[in-house]
Amino acid sequence: MPPRFPPRVLLLQVRRDTAALEHERVCFRQVCGDRVRLDGRNVFDAPEVSWADVRSYDVLILGGSGECSATRDYEFTPSLEMVVRRWVREGRPFLGSCWGHHFLARALGGEVRTDPSTSEIGTFAVDLAPAGRRDRLFSSLPIRFLAQMGHHDCVSALPEGVEALAHSERCPNQAMRVVDKPVYSTQFHSELGRRQMLERLKLYEDRYVEGTTVEEMAQGIRPTPAVRPLVGRFLDLYT
C-alpha cells in the first residue's frame, strides 16, 4: 500500500496510567513533528487488536509501559503478537520503544527476561555495534551516545534474522533491526530528552525510583541530543 501524505502513524500504547499515556503521546508528537499524522491507541482500552485496526496505517510504533513486563501474558498479548508478526512479515515500517523492544523480540521468537543486574534507570551511555555503524538509520549516531532508560527487563537472546545495532555496559541488546526490513526497536527511549525523562520518572516514582527521589536523581539525568532526532530520521527514511 503506497503511503499517504502526510503518512499515518499509529502509536500502540500499553499504559493504565492516564497521565503517563498522555505524556507518551505528547513526547512522540514532539519528535515526529508535522511530517506525519500520529494517532494513539491504548491496548488496555481495547485489548483485542486486529489487523483491520492497523492495516490502514503506514507506520506502527509500539511504545513503552510502566506497568507491564513482556515476560508475562496479558489479555492483549495473543492478538498483539499476531498483528506484530504480520506487520513484520509484510516488511512495513515498525519502531519499538522500551517495552515495544522487548515485545518485538518475544513476538519474533527471541528471549526476554527480568534481570536486576541489567536494569537501567536514568541516562546511560550506549555504543554502536558493528551492524549499527553500517545501518542507514543508526550510522547517523555517534559511536557512543547518551540515551534515557527506564527498564527492568532485557532482551537476552535475539530472534533469528535480527541483528543487534547497539549495546550498553549492562545490556548487550540496546537496539535491533530485522535484517533487510524497516523494522527497528530500541530499549532506550529516543523520544525522551532530559526534561521529558524527569517528567516520566515523576509519574512512575513509586515503581522506578527506589531509595531516593526524582529531585535527587535530577543531577544524573543528562541531555540526549544525539538520539532524540532518531524517530524523525526513521520516518524520513521509511515513509
Phi and psi restraints in degrees (value plus and minus 20) as a CYANA .aco file:
   2 PRO   PHI     -86.6   -46.6
   2 PRO   PSI     124.5   164.5
   3 PRO   PHI     -90.3   -50.3
   3 PRO   PSI     129.8   169.8
   4 ARG   PHI    -109.0   -69.0
   4 ARG   PSI     150.1   190.1
   5 PHE   PHI    -147.2  -107.2
   5 PHE   PSI     101.3   141.3
   6 PRO   PHI     -91.7   -51.7
   6 PRO   PSI     131.0   171.0
   7 PRO   PHI     -80.9   -40.9
   7 PRO   PSI     132.8   172.8
   8 ARG   PHI    -121.6   -81.6
   8 ARG   PSI     109.8   149.8
   9 VAL   PHI    -138.4   -98.4
   9 VAL   PSI     112.3   152.3
  10 LEU   PHI    -127.2   -87.2
  10 LEU   PSI     101.5   141.5
  11 LEU   PHI    -114.9   -74.9
  11 LEU   PSI      87.1   127.1
  12 LEU   PHI    -104.6   -64.6
  12 LEU   PSI     103.8   143.8
  13 GLN   PHI    -135.1   -95.1
  13 GLN   PSI     132.2   172.2
  14 VAL   PHI    -152.6  -112.6
  14 VAL   PSI      46.6    86.6
  15 ARG   PHI    -159.6  -119.6
  15 ARG   PSI     108.9   148.9
  16 ARG   PHI    -103.5   -63.5
  16 ARG   PSI     -52.7   -12.7
  17 ASP   PHI     -95.7   -55.7
  17 ASP   PSI      98.9   138.9
  18 THR   PHI     -87.5   -47.5
  18 THR   PSI     -54.0   -14.0
  19 ALA   PHI     -86.3   -46.3
  19 ALA   PSI     -62.8   -22.8
  20 ALA   PHI     -87.3   -47.3
  20 ALA   PSI     -56.3   -16.3
  21 LEU   PHI     -79.0   -39.0
  21 LEU   PSI     -69.9   -29.9
  22 GLU   PHI     -89.0   -49.0
  22 GLU   PSI     -56.9   -16.9
  23 HIS   PHI     -81.7   -41.7
  23 HIS   PSI     -62.1   -22.1
  24 GLU   PHI     -83.5   -43.5
  24 GLU   PSI     -62.4   -22.4
  25 ARG   PHI     -82.0   -42.0
  25 ARG   PSI     -63.8   -23.8
  26 VAL   PHI     -81.4   -41.4
  26 VAL   PSI     -64.2   -24.2
  27 CYS   PHI     -83.7   -43.7
  27 CYS   PSI     -61.5   -21.5
  28 PHE   PHI     -90.3   -50.3
  28 PHE   PSI     -55.4   -15.4
  29 ARG   PHI     -82.1   -42.1
  29 ARG   PSI     -57.7   -17.7
  30 GLN   PHI     -82.4   -42.4
  30 GLN   PSI     -64.8   -24.8
  31 VAL   PHI    -101.9   -61.9
  31 VAL   PSI     -42.9    -2.9
  32 CYS   PHI     -97.3   -57.3
  32 CYS   PSI     -54.3   -14.3
  33 GLY   PHI      46.7    86.7
  33 GLY   PSI    -174.6  -134.6
  34 ASP   PHI    -115.8   -75.8
  34 ASP   PSI      -6.9    33.1
  35 ARG   PHI     -95.2   -55.2
  35 ARG   PSI     -37.0     3.0
  36 VAL   PHI    -160.9  -120.9
  36 VAL   PSI     146.5   186.5
  37 ARG   PHI    -119.6   -79.6
  37 ARG   PSI     100.2   140.2
  38 LEU   PHI    -126.6   -86.6
  38 LEU   PSI     102.9   142.9
  39 ASP   PHI    -131.8   -91.8
  39 ASP   PSI     131.6   171.6
  40 GLY   PHI    -138.8   -98.8
  40 GLY   PSI     125.3   165.3
  41 ARG   PHI    -162.0  -122.0
  41 ARG   PSI     107.1   147.1
  42 ASN   PHI    -118.2   -78.2
  42 ASN   PSI     104.2   144.2
  43 VAL   PHI     -89.0   -49.0
  43 VAL   PSI     -38.7     1.3
  44 PHE   PHI     -93.5   -53.5
  44 PHE   PSI     -42.7    -2.7
  45 ASP   PHI    -100.6   -60.6
  45 ASP   PSI     -52.3   -12.3
  46 ALA   PHI    -165.2  -125.2
  46 ALA   PSI      67.3   107.3
  47 PRO   PHI     -85.4   -45.4
  47 PRO   PSI     -47.6    -7.6
  48 GLU   PHI    -103.7   -63.7
  48 GLU   PSI      82.4   122.4
  49 VAL   PHI    -116.8   -76.8
  49 VAL   PSI      99.0   139.0
  50 SER   PHI    -128.5   -88.5
  50 SER   PSI     144.1   184.1
  51 TRP   PHI     -81.8   -41.8
  51 TRP   PSI     -53.8   -13.8
  52 ALA   PHI     -82.2   -42.2
  52 ALA   PSI     -47.4    -7.4
  53 ASP   PHI     -91.8   -51.8
  53 ASP   PSI     -45.7    -5.7
  54 VAL   PHI    -136.4   -96.4
  54 VAL   PSI     -38.6     1.4
  55 ARG   PHI     -84.9   -44.9
  55 ARG   PSI     -43.0    -3.0
  56 SER   PHI    -101.3   -61.3
  56 SER   PSI     -25.0    15.0
  57 TYR   PHI    -110.6   -70.6
  57 TYR   PSI     135.2   175.2
  58 ASP   PHI    -112.8   -72.8
  58 ASP   PSI     -47.7    -7.7
  59 VAL   PHI    -158.6  -118.6
  59 VAL   PSI     122.7   162.7
  60 LEU   PHI    -137.8   -97.8
  60 LEU   PSI     105.9   145.9
  61 ILE   PHI    -134.4   -94.4
  61 ILE   PSI     107.7   147.7
  62 LEU   PHI    -129.1   -89.1
  62 LEU   PSI      94.2   134.2
  63 GLY   PHI    -105.0   -65.0
  63 GLY   PSI    -185.8  -145.8
  64 GLY   PHI    -108.7   -68.7
  64 GLY   PSI    -195.8  -155.8
  65 SER   PHI    -178.0  -138.0
  65 SER   PSI     104.5   144.5
  66 GLY   PHI    -105.4   -65.4
  66 GLY   PSI     -27.0    13.0
  67 GLU   PHI    -134.0   -94.0
  67 GLU   PSI     -43.8    -3.8
  68 CYS   PHI    -132.3   -92.3
  68 CYS   PSI     135.7   175.7
  69 SER   PHI    -138.6   -98.6
  69 SER   PSI     116.9   156.9
  70 ALA   PHI     -90.6   -50.6
  70 ALA   PSI     -25.8    14.2
  71 THR   PHI    -102.0   -62.0
  71 THR   PSI     -29.0    11.0
  72 ARG   PHI    -134.9   -94.9
  72 ARG   PSI     140.9   180.9
  73 ASP   PHI    -119.2   -79.2
  73 ASP   PSI     122.0   162.0
  74 TYR   PHI    -150.4  -110.4
  74 TYR   PSI     154.6   194.6
  75 GLU   PHI     -78.5   -38.5
  75 GLU   PSI     -53.7   -13.7
  76 PHE   PHI    -106.2   -66.2
  76 PHE   PSI     -30.8     9.2
  77 THR   PHI     -78.4   -38.4
  77 THR   PSI     -70.9   -30.9
  78 PRO   PHI     -80.8   -40.8
  78 PRO   PSI     -66.0   -26.0
  79 SER   PHI     -89.9   -49.9
  79 SER   PSI     -57.2   -17.2
  80 LEU   PHI     -87.3   -47.3
  80 LEU   PSI     -58.4   -18.4
  81 GLU   PHI     -81.2   -41.2
  81 GLU   PSI     -63.1   -23.1
  82 MET   PHI     -84.1   -44.1
  82 MET   PSI     -61.3   -21.3
  83 VAL   PHI     -84.9   -44.9
  83 VAL   PSI     -65.6   -25.6
  84 VAL   PHI     -82.8   -42.8
  84 VAL   PSI     -64.3   -24.3
  85 ARG   PHI     -81.6   -41.6
  85 ARG   PSI     -63.4   -23.4
  86 ARG   PHI     -86.9   -46.9
  86 ARG   PSI     -60.9   -20.9
  87 TRP   PHI     -78.8   -38.8
  87 TRP   PSI     -65.3   -25.3
  88 VAL   PHI     -87.1   -47.1
  88 VAL   PSI     -63.2   -23.2
  89 ARG   PHI     -79.2   -39.2
  89 ARG   PSI     -56.1   -16.1
  90 GLU   PHI    -102.0   -62.0
  90 GLU   PSI     -23.7    16.3
  91 GLY   PHI      50.3    90.3
  91 GLY   PSI      14.7    54.7
  92 ARG   PHI    -113.9   -73.9
  92 ARG   PSI     130.6   170.6
  93 PRO   PHI     -80.6   -40.6
  93 PRO   PSI     109.1   149.1
  94 PHE   PHI    -160.5  -120.5
  94 PHE   PSI     120.8   160.8
  95 LEU   PHI    -158.1  -118.1
  95 LEU   PSI     102.4   142.4
  96 GLY   PHI    -124.6   -84.6
  96 GLY   PSI     121.6   161.6
  97 SER   PHI    -146.3  -106.3
  97 SER   PSI      98.8   138.8
  98 CYS   PHI      37.6    77.6
  98 CYS   PSI    -122.3   -82.3
  99 TRP   PHI     -77.6   -37.6
  99 TRP   PSI     -56.1   -16.1
 100 GLY   PHI     -83.2   -43.2
 100 GLY   PSI     -52.6   -12.6
 101 HIS   PHI     -85.1   -45.1
 101 HIS   PSI     -67.2   -27.2
 102 HIS   PHI     -84.5   -44.5
 102 HIS   PSI     -63.0   -23.0
 103 PHE   PHI     -88.0   -48.0
 103 PHE   PSI     -58.7   -18.7
 104 LEU   PHI     -80.2   -40.2
 104 LEU   PSI     -64.8   -24.8
 105 ALA   PHI     -79.3   -39.3
 105 ALA   PSI     -65.0   -25.0
 106 ARG   PHI     -83.9   -43.9
 106 ARG   PSI     -66.6   -26.6
 107 ALA   PHI     -81.8   -41.8
 107 ALA   PSI     -50.1   -10.1
 108 LEU   PHI    -114.7   -74.7
 108 LEU   PSI     -15.5    24.5
 109 GLY   PHI      81.0   121.0
 109 GLY   PSI      -9.1    30.9
 110 GLY   PHI    -103.2   -63.2
 110 GLY   PSI    -193.0  -153.0
 111 GLU   PHI    -140.5  -100.5
 111 GLU   PSI     117.3   157.3
 112 VAL   PHI    -146.9  -106.9
 112 VAL   PSI     117.3   157.3
 113 ARG   PHI    -160.2  -120.2
 113 ARG   PSI     136.6   176.6
 114 THR   PHI    -112.9   -72.9
 114 THR   PSI     100.6   140.6
 115 ASP   PHI    -163.9  -123.9
 115 ASP   PSI      88.3   128.3
 116 PRO   PHI     -76.6   -36.6
 116 PRO   PSI     -47.3    -7.3
 117 SER   PHI     -90.6   -50.6
 117 SER   PSI     -38.5     1.5
 118 THR   PHI    -125.7   -85.7
 118 THR   PSI     -19.0    21.0
 119 SER   PHI     -82.3   -42.3
 119 SER   PSI     119.3   159.3
 120 GLU   PHI    -158.4  -118.4
 120 GLU   PSI      99.4   139.4
 121 ILE   PHI    -146.6  -106.6
 121 ILE   PSI      89.2   129.2
 122 GLY   PHI     111.6   151.6
 122 GLY   PSI    -172.2  -132.2
 123 THR   PHI    -124.1   -84.1
 123 THR   PSI     106.2   146.2
 124 PHE   PHI    -152.0  -112.0
 124 PHE   PSI     134.9   174.9
 125 ALA   PHI    -101.0   -61.0
 125 ALA   PSI     118.1   158.1
 126 VAL   PHI    -145.4  -105.4
 126 VAL   PSI     118.8   158.8
 127 ASP   PHI    -133.2   -93.2
 127 ASP   PSI     118.7   158.7
 128 LEU   PHI     -90.5   -50.5
 128 LEU   PSI     117.3   157.3
 129 ALA   PHI    -101.8   -61.8
 129 ALA   PSI     146.4   186.4
 130 PRO   PHI     -72.2   -32.2
 130 PRO   PSI     -61.4   -21.4
 131 ALA   PHI     -85.3   -45.3
 131 ALA   PSI     -53.9   -13.9
 132 GLY   PHI     -86.3   -46.3
 132 GLY   PSI     -55.3   -15.3
 133 ARG   PHI     -88.4   -48.4
 133 ARG   PSI     -44.2    -4.2
 134 ARG   PHI    -113.9   -73.9
 134 ARG   PSI     -36.7     3.3
 135 ASP   PHI     -90.9   -50.9
 135 ASP   PSI     120.5   160.5
 136 ARG   PHI     -87.4   -47.4
 136 ARG   PSI     -45.5    -5.5
 137 LEU   PHI    -108.7   -68.7
 137 LEU   PSI     -72.1   -32.1
 138 PHE   PHI     -96.6   -56.6
 138 PHE   PSI     -40.3    -0.3
 139 SER   PHI     -87.0   -47.0
 139 SER   PSI     -31.2     8.8
 140 SER   PHI     -97.1   -57.1
 140 SER   PSI     -32.0     8.0
 141 LEU   PHI    -108.9   -68.9
 141 LEU   PSI     134.3   174.3
 142 PRO   PHI     -82.5   -42.5
 142 PRO   PSI     140.4   180.4
 143 ILE   PHI     -79.9   -39.9
 143 ILE   PSI     -55.2   -15.2
 144 ARG   PHI    -146.0  -106.0
 144 ARG   PSI     112.9   152.9
 145 PHE   PHI    -164.7  -124.7
 145 PHE   PSI     143.1   183.1
 146 LEU   PHI    -116.4   -76.4
 146 LEU   PSI     124.7   164.7
 147 ALA   PHI    -166.2  -126.2
 147 ALA   PSI     136.7   176.7
 148 GLN   PHI    -109.8   -69.8
 148 GLN   PSI     115.0   155.0
 149 MET   PHI    -147.5  -107.5
 149 MET   PSI     129.7   169.7
 150 GLY   PHI    -181.2  -141.2
 150 GLY   PSI      59.6    99.6
 151 HIS   PHI    -170.2  -130.2
 151 HIS   PSI     132.3   172.3
 152 HIS   PHI    -135.2   -95.2
 152 HIS   PSI     -39.5     0.5
 153 ASP   PHI    -112.4   -72.4
 153 ASP   PSI     142.3   182.3
 154 CYS   PHI    -168.0  -128.0
 154 CYS   PSI     135.9   175.9
 155 VAL   PHI    -103.7   -63.7
 155 VAL   PSI      89.6   129.6
 156 SER   PHI    -111.3   -71.3
 156 SER   PSI     -39.0     1.0
 157 ALA   PHI    -168.9  -128.9
 157 ALA   PSI     108.4   148.4
 158 LEU   PHI     -95.1   -55.1
 158 LEU   PSI     128.8   168.8
 159 PRO   PHI     -87.6   -47.6
 159 PRO   PSI     142.6   182.6
 160 GLU   PHI     -85.1   -45.1
 160 GLU   PSI     118.6   158.6
 161 GLY   PHI      60.8   100.8
 161 GLY   PSI      -6.4    33.6
 162 VAL   PHI    -141.8  -101.8
 162 VAL   PSI     117.8   157.8
 163 GLU   PHI    -136.9   -96.9
 163 GLU   PSI     125.5   165.5
 164 ALA   PHI     -99.2   -59.2
 164 ALA   PSI     114.7   154.7
 165 LEU   PHI    -127.6   -87.6
 165 LEU   PSI     -42.8    -2.8
 166 ALA   PHI    -177.8  -137.8
 166 ALA   PSI     139.1   179.1
 167 HIS   PHI    -168.6  -128.6
 167 HIS   PSI     141.3   181.3
 168 SER   PHI    -142.3  -102.3
 168 SER   PSI     157.9   197.9
 169 GLU   PHI     -80.5   -40.5
 169 GLU   PSI     -56.1   -16.1
 170 ARG   PHI    -112.2   -72.2
 170 ARG   PSI     -47.1    -7.1
 171 CYS   PHI    -147.1  -107.1
 171 CYS   PSI     106.7   146.7
 172 PRO   PHI     -96.1   -56.1
 172 PRO   PSI     -36.8     3.2
 173 ASN   PHI    -146.2  -106.2
 173 ASN   PSI      61.3   101.3
 174 GLN   PHI    -107.9   -67.9
 174 GLN   PSI     -41.5    -1.5
 175 ALA   PHI    -175.8  -135.8
 175 ALA   PSI     130.3   170.3
 176 MET   PHI    -171.5  -131.5
 176 MET   PSI     142.9   182.9
 177 ARG   PHI    -162.4  -122.4
 177 ARG   PSI     120.9   160.9
 178 VAL   PHI     -92.2   -52.2
 178 VAL   PSI     105.3   145.3
 179 VAL   PHI     -77.1   -37.1
 179 VAL   PSI     110.1   150.1
 180 ASP   PHI      44.6    84.6
 180 ASP   PSI       1.2    41.2
 181 LYS   PHI    -154.2  -114.2
 181 LYS   PSI     132.4   172.4
 182 PRO   PHI    -100.8   -60.8
 182 PRO   PSI      31.6    71.6
 183 VAL   PHI    -139.8   -99.8
 183 VAL   PSI      89.9   129.9
 184 TYR   PHI    -145.9  -105.9
 184 TYR   PSI     139.2   179.2
 185 SER   PHI    -174.7  -134.7
 185 SER   PSI     131.8   171.8
 186 THR   PHI    -152.6  -112.6
 186 THR   PSI     118.0   158.0
 187 GLN   PHI     -92.2   -52.2
 187 GLN   PSI     -51.3   -11.3
 188 PHE   PHI    -100.4   -60.4
 188 PHE   PSI     143.0   183.0
 189 HIS   PHI    -117.7   -77.7
 189 HIS   PSI      74.1   114.1
 190 SER   PHI     -91.0   -51.0
 190 SER   PSI     -36.6     3.4
 191 GLU   PHI    -101.3   -61.3
 191 GLU   PSI     -25.9    14.1
 192 LEU   PHI    -128.1   -88.1
 192 LEU   PSI     108.2   148.2
 193 GLY   PHI    -115.4   -75.4
 193 GLY   PSI    -189.3  -149.3
 194 ARG   PHI     -81.4   -41.4
 194 ARG   PSI     -69.9   -29.9
 195 ARG   PHI     -82.1   -42.1
 195 ARG   PSI     -63.8   -23.8
 196 GLN   PHI     -86.1   -46.1
 196 GLN   PSI     -54.8   -14.8
 197 MET   PHI     -85.7   -45.7
 197 MET   PSI     -62.3   -22.3
 198 LEU   PHI     -84.1   -44.1
 198 LEU   PSI     -59.5   -19.5
 199 GLU   PHI     -83.6   -43.6
 199 GLU   PSI     -61.6   -21.6
 200 ARG   PHI     -87.4   -47.4
 200 ARG   PSI     -62.3   -22.3
 201 LEU   PHI     -80.9   -40.9
 201 LEU   PSI     -58.0   -18.0
 202 LYS   PHI     -83.0   -43.0
 202 LYS   PSI     -56.5   -16.5
 203 LEU   PHI     -88.7   -48.7
 203 LEU   PSI     -49.6    -9.6
 204 TYR   PHI    -136.6   -96.6
 204 TYR   PSI      10.3    50.3
 205 GLU   PHI     -78.5   -38.5
 205 GLU   PSI     -55.7   -15.7
 206 ASP   PHI     -92.9   -52.9
 206 ASP   PSI     -38.9     1.1
 207 ARG   PHI    -123.5   -83.5
 207 ARG   PSI     -51.9   -11.9
 208 TYR   PHI    -135.8   -95.8
 208 TYR   PSI     -34.4     5.6
 209 VAL   PHI    -130.7   -90.7
 209 VAL   PSI      81.7   121.7
 210 GLU   PHI    -130.2   -90.2
 210 GLU   PSI     110.9   150.9
 211 GLY   PHI      53.4    93.4
 211 GLY   PSI     -10.1    29.9
 212 THR   PHI    -176.1  -136.1
 212 THR   PSI    -187.5  -147.5
 213 THR   PHI    -149.0  -109.0
 213 THR   PSI     143.9   183.9
 214 VAL   PHI     -81.2   -41.2
 214 VAL   PSI     -58.4   -18.4
 215 GLU   PHI     -80.4   -40.4
 215 GLU   PSI     -59.7   -19.7
 216 GLU   PHI     -92.0   -52.0
 216 GLU   PSI     -49.6    -9.6
 217 MET   PHI     -97.6   -57.6
 217 MET   PSI     -38.3     1.7
 218 ALA   PHI     -76.2   -36.2
 218 ALA   PSI     -55.5   -15.5
 219 GLN   PHI     -82.8   -42.8
 219 GLN   PSI     -50.4   -10.4
 220 GLY   PHI    -107.4   -67.4
 220 GLY   PSI     -27.5    12.5
 221 ILE   PHI    -108.0   -68.0
 221 ILE   PSI      96.9   136.9
 222 ARG   PHI    -133.6   -93.6
 222 ARG   PSI     140.5   180.5
 223 PRO   PHI     -82.9   -42.9
 223 PRO   PSI     132.3   172.3
 224 THR   PHI    -150.0  -110.0
 224 THR   PSI      43.0    83.0
 225 PRO   PHI     -87.9   -47.9
 225 PRO   PSI     -46.0    -6.0
 226 ALA   PHI     -93.4   -53.4
 226 ALA   PSI     -57.5   -17.5
 227 VAL   PHI    -113.0   -73.0
 227 VAL   PSI     -41.5    -1.5
 228 ARG   PHI     -85.8   -45.8
 228 ARG   PSI     -48.6    -8.6
 229 PRO   PHI     -95.6   -55.6
 229 PRO   PSI     -19.8    20.2
 230 LEU   PHI     -81.0   -41.0
 230 LEU   PSI     -61.7   -21.7
 231 VAL   PHI     -83.0   -43.0
 231 VAL   PSI     -64.2   -24.2
 232 GLY   PHI     -81.5   -41.5
 232 GLY   PSI     -61.2   -21.2
 233 ARG   PHI     -86.3   -46.3
 233 ARG   PSI     -58.1   -18.1
 234 PHE   PHI     -78.1   -38.1
 234 PHE   PSI     -65.9   -25.9
 235 LEU   PHI     -86.7   -46.7
 235 LEU   PSI     -59.3   -19.3
 236 ASP   PHI     -82.5   -42.5
 236 ASP   PSI     -57.4   -17.4
 237 LEU   PHI     -95.1   -55.1
 237 LEU   PSI     -57.0   -17.0
 238 TYR   PHI    -137.1   -97.1
 238 TYR   PSI     -11.0    29.0
